Amino acid sequence: MKRILACAAEELDDGDTMTVPGDHEAIALYKVDGEFYATSDVCTHEKWSLGEEGDLDGFEITCTLHNARFDVRDGTALCFPATVNLRRYATLVEDGKVYVLAGDHE
């Protein structure tokens, strides 16, 4: 399993998102209630960045292109037009740094 350094933990405040380059796909990183979550970055309905262009409200990320919504905890598509879930990645905080664990996804 590969660890991808995403950022320093203090770089993201609650409700913030960012995009992290991955080996095979970009990864969206979210911070909610002090916890970090990661999914594939691109909306499964249209090619639109959730980490850069999405609107995070609690545990839901909304794609601002067509208003598809996903649960950042597990990538579940919550409404149309999205019908395919996002890939979920595990995260790890160690020594003040946030890592995405590539190869540990569903």
C-alpha positions in Angstrom: 0.0 0.0 0.0 1.4 3.4 -1.0 1.2 6.4 1.2 0.6 9.7 -0.7 1.5 12.8 1.2 -1.5 15.1 0.9 -0.8 18.1 3.1 0.1 19.2 6.7 -2.9 18.6 8.9 -3.2 22.3 9.8 -3.5 23.3 6.2 -7.1 22.3 6.0 -9.8 23.7 8.3 -13.1 21.9 8.9 -15.2 22.2 5.7 -12.2 22.6 3.4 -11.4 20.4 0.4 -8.4 20.0 -1.9 -7.3 17.8 -4.8 -4.3 15.5 -4.3 -2.4 14.0 -7.3 -2.6 10.2 -7.3 -0.8 7.6 -9.3 -3.8 6.6 -11.4 -6.4 9.3 -10.6 -6.7 12.6 -8.7 -8.0 12.2 -5.2 -10.3 14.7 -3.3 -9.5 15.2 0.3 -12.1 16.6 2.8 -11.9 17.6 6.4 -15.1 17.2 8.4 -15.3 17.5 12.2 -11.6 17.2 12.5 -11.4 14.0 10.5 -10.0 13.5 7.0 -11.8 11.6 4.2 -10.7 10.9 0.6 -12.5 9.8 -2.5 -11.8 9.9 -6.2 -11.7 13.5 -7.3 -13.9 13.4 -10.4 -17.7 13.3 -10.2 -19.0 10.0 -11.6 -21.7 11.8 -13.6 -19.4 14.3 -15.4 -15.7 15.1 -15.4 -15.7 17.8 -12.7 -13.3 18.2 -9.8 -14.9 17.7 -6.4 -11.8 18.7 -4.5 -11.4 22.0 -6.4 -14.9 22.8 -7.5 -17.2 20.9 -5.1 -19.3 22.4 -2.3 -18.8 20.5 1.0 -21.7 20.7 3.6 -21.2 18.3 6.5 -20.5 14.9 5.1 -21.9 15.7 1.6 -19.9 17.0 -1.3 -22.0 18.5 -4.1 -20.7 18.6 -7.7 -21.3 22.2 -8.7 -21.7 21.3 -12.4 -25.0 19.4 -12.1 -25.7 19.1 -8.3 -24.8 15.4 -7.9 -24.2 14.7 -4.2 -21.9 12.1 -2.5 -21.2 11.1 1.0 -17.5 11.7 1.6 -17.3 9.0 4.3 -17.9 6.1 1.8 -18.3 7.7 -1.6 -22.0 6.8 -1.9 -23.9 8.6 -4.7 -26.8 10.3 -2.9 -28.9 11.7 -5.7 -29.3 11.9 -9.5 -27.7 12.6 -11.8 -25.0 10.5 -10.2 -25.7 6.8 -10.0 -22.2 5.5 -9.5 -20.4 5.8 -6.2 -17.0 7.5 -5.8 -14.0 5.4 -5.0 -13.0 5.8 -1.3 -9.5 5.9 0.0 -8.3 5.5 3.6 -6.4 8.4 5.2 -3.8 8.5 7.9 -2.6 11.4 10.0 1.0 10.9 11.3 3.4 13.5 12.7 1.1 16.3 11.7 0.9 15.1 8.1 -2.1 13.8 6.2 -1.6 10.8 3.9 -3.9 9.0 1.5 -3.4 5.3 1.4 -3.4 4.3 -2.3 -4.3 0.7 -2.9 -6.7 0.7 0.1 -9.9 1.6 -1.7 -13.3 0.1 -2.4 
